[in-house]
């Protein structure tokens, strides 16, 4: 296995898992994570010989999602980390998988939101009430860690992308 293969197989999934867990436990997604995704894309684009036209299309997809998600952020519908994560993910997927990604993210986000709304109606057992991250999730006016839905959608779509050919997925 080459270094490029290792990056293809490990970097994106690991960063998505980190994004989801970070959002779950802290309700934040680090700027460094989005930067790492952009840098990983750039490295793989060069290492795999992606054409400038294809790189441009991937950049356009990421930019489009950044503009739209920034609009959502200004309305208070999503967090800034979610907006940057969605854009960095769109960079990896390009337009070829963007609609699938947005669809899955919307579905997973809806399920996550409904589950959290139900969870917030239940009383917390004392053992759970001592966990700050669970208390934050349980707050009636608390936010939704939408990075979980974004990361889950990304992991569903990733095996179908140009980054995973020949791996039997």
C-alpha positions as CSV (number, residue, x, y, z in Angstrom):
1,X,0.0,0.0,0.0
2,X,1.3,3.4,-1.0
3,X,1.2,6.6,1.1
4,X,-1.4,7.9,-1.2
5,X,-3.5,4.8,-0.6
6,X,-3.2,5.2,3.1
7,X,-4.2,8.8,2.9
8,X,-7.2,7.9,0.7
9,X,-8.4,5.2,3.1
10,X,-7.7,6.9,6.4
11,X,-7.5,10.7,6.4
12,X,-11.1,11.6,5.3
13,X,-12.9,9.0,7.5
14,X,-10.7,9.8,10.5
15,X,-11.4,13.5,10.2
16,X,-15.1,12.9,9.8
17,X,-15.2,10.7,12.9
18,X,-13.3,13.4,14.8
19,X,-15.7,16.1,13.6
20,X,-18.7,14.1,14.8
21,X,-17.2,13.2,18.2
22,X,-16.0,16.8,18.7
23,X,-19.4,18.2,17.9
24,X,-21.1,15.6,20.2
25,X,-18.9,16.3,23.2
26,X,-18.1,20.0,22.8
27,X,-20.6,21.4,20.3
28,X,-17.7,22.8,18.4
29,X,-15.8,21.8,15.2
30,X,-12.3,23.2,15.1
31,X,-11.1,25.3,12.2
32,X,-8.1,23.1,12.2
33,X,-10.2,20.2,11.2
34,X,-11.6,22.1,8.1
35,X,-8.1,23.2,7.2
36,X,-6.9,19.6,7.5
37,X,-9.7,18.5,5.1
38,X,-8.8,21.2,2.6
39,X,-5.1,20.3,2.9
40,X,-5.8,16.6,2.5
41,X,-7.8,17.3,-0.6
42,X,-5.0,19.3,-2.1
43,X,-2.4,16.6,-1.3
44,X,-4.6,13.9,-2.9
45,X,-5.5,16.0,-5.9
46,X,-1.8,16.4,-6.7
47,X,-0.8,12.9,-5.7
48,X,-3.5,11.3,-7.9
49,X,-3.0,13.6,-10.9
50,X,-6.4,15.2,-10.7
51,X,-6.8,17.6,-13.7
52,X,-7.0,21.3,-13.1
53,X,-10.5,21.3,-14.5
54,X,-11.6,18.7,-12.0
55,X,-9.9,20.6,-9.2
56,X,-11.7,23.7,-10.3
57,X,-15.1,21.9,-10.2
58,X,-14.3,20.6,-6.7
59,X,-13.4,24.1,-5.6
60,X,-16.6,25.5,-7.1
61,X,-18.7,22.9,-5.2
62,X,-16.9,23.7,-1.9
63,X,-17.3,27.5,-2.5
64,X,-21.0,27.1,-3.4
65,X,-21.6,25.1,-0.2
66,X,-19.6,27.6,1.9
67,X,-21.7,30.5,0.5
68,X,-25.0,28.8,1.2
69,X,-24.0,27.4,4.6
70,X,-22.7,30.8,5.6
71,X,-26.1,32.2,4.8
72,X,-27.6,29.5,7.1
73,X,-25.1,30.4,9.8
74,X,-26.1,34.1,9.6
75,X,-29.7,33.1,10.2
76,X,-28.7,31.0,13.2
77,X,-29.7,27.7,11.6
78,X,-26.3,26.1,11.8
79,X,-23.1,26.8,13.5
80,X,-20.0,28.2,11.9
81,X,-18.1,24.9,12.3
82,X,-20.9,23.1,10.6
83,X,-20.8,25.5,7.7
84,X,-17.0,25.1,7.2
85,X,-17.2,21.3,7.6
86,X,-20.0,21.1,5.0
87,X,-17.9,23.2,2.6
88,X,-14.7,21.2,3.1
89,X,-16.6,18.0,2.6
90,X,-18.2,19.4,-0.6
91,X,-14.6,20.1,-1.8
92,X,-13.8,16.4,-1.5
93,X,-17.0,15.3,-3.2
94,X,-17.3,17.9,-6.0
95,X,-20.6,18.3,-7.8
96,X,-20.7,14.5,-8.7
97,X,-21.7,13.5,-5.2
98,X,-22.9,16.8,-3.8
99,X,-26.7,16.2,-4.1
100,X,-26.4,12.8,-2.5
101,X,-24.3,14.3,0.4
102,X,-26.8,17.1,1.0
103,X,-29.7,14.7,0.9
104,X,-28.2,12.3,3.4
105,X,-27.1,15.2,5.6
106,X,-30.6,16.5,5.6
107,X,-32.1,13.1,6.4
108,X,-29.6,12.3,9.1
109,X,-29.9,15.8,10.5
110,X,-33.7,15.5,10.7
111,X,-33.5,12.2,12.6
112,X,-30.8,13.6,14.9
113,X,-32.9,16.7,15.6
114,X,-36.1,14.6,16.3
115,X,-34.1,12.2,18.5
116,X,-32.6,15.1,20.6
117,X,-36.0,16.8,21.0
118,X,-37.4,13.5,22.4
119,X,-34.3,13.0,24.6
120,X,-34.8,16.5,26.0
121,X,-38.3,15.6,27.2
122,X,-37.0,12.7,29.3
123,X,-35.6,13.2,32.8
124,X,-32.0,12.4,33.1
125,X,-30.8,9.6,35.4
126,X,-28.4,11.0,38.1
127,X,-25.4,9.2,36.6
128,X,-25.9,10.9,33.3
129,X,-26.7,14.3,34.8
130,X,-23.1,14.5,36.0
131,X,-21.8,14.5,32.5
132,X,-21.4,18.1,31.2
133,X,-21.7,17.0,27.5
134,X,-24.9,15.1,28.2
135,X,-26.3,18.0,30.2
136,X,-25.5,20.4,27.2
137,X,-27.3,18.0,24.9
138,X,-30.3,17.8,27.2
139,X,-30.8,21.6,27.6
140,X,-34.2,22.4,26.1
141,X,-32.9,25.4,24.3
142,X,-29.6,23.8,23.4
143,X,-28.3,23.5,19.8
144,X,-28.1,20.4,17.6
145,X,-24.6,19.0,17.0
146,X,-25.3,18.9,13.3
147,X,-21.7,17.9,12.6
148,X,-22.7,14.4,13.5
149,X,-25.2,14.3,10.6
150,X,-22.7,16.0,8.2
151,X,-20.0,13.4,9.1
152,X,-22.4,10.4,8.9
153,X,-23.6,11.6,5.5
154,X,-20.0,12.0,4.4
155,X,-19.0,8.5,5.5
156,X,-22.0,7.1,3.6
157,X,-21.0,8.9,0.4
158,X,-17.2,8.6,0.6
159,X,-16.9,5.0,-0.7
160,X,-18.7,6.0,-3.9
161,X,-16.2,8.8,-4.7
162,X,-13.2,9.0,-7.0
163,X,-11.0,8.7,-4.0
164,X,-12.0,5.0,-3.4
165,X,-11.7,3.2,-6.8
166,X,-10.4,-0.3,-6.7
167,X,-10.9,-1.0,-3.0
168,X,-13.9,-3.2,-3.5
169,X,-16.2,-0.9,-1.7
